[in-house]
Amino acid sequence: MSRRDPRKRVEALWPLAAGKSQRATADEVGVHPSTVRSWLRDPVFVAELERVRAAVAVKPLDAERVMAAVAQAEARLDGRDRGPVTVVIPAGASPARRRRLLAAGIARVLERSEGDRW
């Protein structure tokens, strides 16, 4: 459940951007450390984390900019941002793995649209 809960993912952005370990972040957010590790393998989550880190790194710290970055990250992580779904297929991936990755991307698109049509 936690992996799919966008609020937990957004909550994890703060401690990770501040440089806390995966274990400390997991304890703070209330998830298992392996969940944080799986989030860090998700290119969308990592991109959002980098955006938040960049906003936090600006000196002097602009709280409004940081909060805007987090709000945008939350919108993208919970599916409110209807931008394109990116599927990363590593070079040399087998045809079976390509199908699995594409199927996962299609599933993400369908999950986003569940509330829109039904």
C-alpha positions in Angstrom: 0.0 0.0 0.0 2.7 2.5 0.9 4.4 2.2 -2.5 1.2 3.4 -4.1 0.5 6.1 -1.5 1.6 9.4 -3.0 1.5 11.2 0.3 4.2 8.9 1.7 6.3 9.4 -1.4 6.0 13.2 -1.0 6.8 13.0 2.7 10.0 11.0 1.8 11.2 13.9 -0.4 12.0 16.1 2.5 14.3 13.9 4.5 16.0 12.5 1.4 16.6 16.0 0.0 18.1 16.9 3.4 20.6 14.1 3.1 19.1 11.6 5.5 19.7 7.9 4.9 17.2 5.6 3.3 16.6 3.8 6.7 16.1 7.1 8.6 13.8 8.3 5.9 11.8 5.1 6.0 11.5 5.4 9.8 10.4 9.0 9.5 7.8 8.3 6.8 6.6 5.0 8.4 7.5 2.6 5.6 9.9 -0.3 5.3 13.4 0.6 4.0 13.0 -1.6 1.0 10.0 0.6 0.0 12.3 3.7 0.0 14.8 1.7 -2.1 12.1 0.9 -4.6 11.1 4.5 -4.8 14.7 5.4 -5.5 14.7 3.1 -8.5 11.7 4.9 -10.0 12.9 7.5 -12.5 9.9 9.8 -11.9 10.5 9.8 -8.1 14.2 10.4 -8.5 13.5 13.3 -10.9 11.2 14.9 -8.3 13.8 14.4 -5.6 16.4 16.2 -7.7 14.0 19.1 -8.3 13.3 19.4 -4.6 17.1 19.1 -3.8 17.8 21.9 -6.3 15.2 24.1 -4.7 16.6 23.5 -1.3 20.2 24.1 -2.4 19.5 27.7 -3.6 21.0 30.2 -1.1 19.4 32.2 0.4 16.7 29.6 0.9 13.5 30.6 -0.7 10.7 28.8 1.2 8.1 29.7 -1.4 10.2 28.1 -4.2 10.8 25.0 -2.1 7.1 24.7 -1.3 6.2 25.2 -5.0 8.7 22.4 -6.0 7.1 20.1 -3.4 3.6 20.9 -4.6 4.6 20.2 -8.2 6.2 16.9 -7.1 3.1 15.9 -5.3 0.9 16.6 -8.4 3.2 14.5 -10.6 3.6 11.7 -8.1 -0.1 11.2 -7.4 -1.1 11.4 -11.0 -2.8 14.8 -11.1 -0.2 16.0 -13.6 -1.3 14.2 -16.8 2.0 14.5 -18.5 3.4 11.7 -20.6 4.3 8.4 -19.1 8.0 7.5 -19.6 9.0 3.9 -20.0 12.8 3.3 -19.7 13.9 0.2 -21.6 17.5 -0.6 -21.0 19.8 -1.4 -24.0 20.0 -5.1 -24.5 16.7 -5.9 -22.8 15.1 -9.1 -23.8 11.8 -9.0 -25.7 10.0 -10.4 -22.7 11.4 -7.7 -20.4 10.5 -5.0 -23.0 6.9 -6.3 -23.0 6.8 -6.2 -19.2 8.1 -2.7 -19.0 5.7 -1.5 -21.7 2.8 -3.2 -20.0 3.8 -1.5 -16.7 3.7 1.9 -18.5 0.3 1.1 -20.0 -0.9 0.1 -16.6 0.3 3.5 -15.2 -1.7 5.4 -17.9 -4.8 3.3 -17.2 -4.5 3.8 -13.4 -4.3 7.6 -14.0 -7.5 7.6 -16.1 -9.5 5.3 -13.8 -11.3 8.1 -12.0 -11.8 10.2 -15.2 -14.1 7.9 -17.2 -15.8 5.5 -14.8 
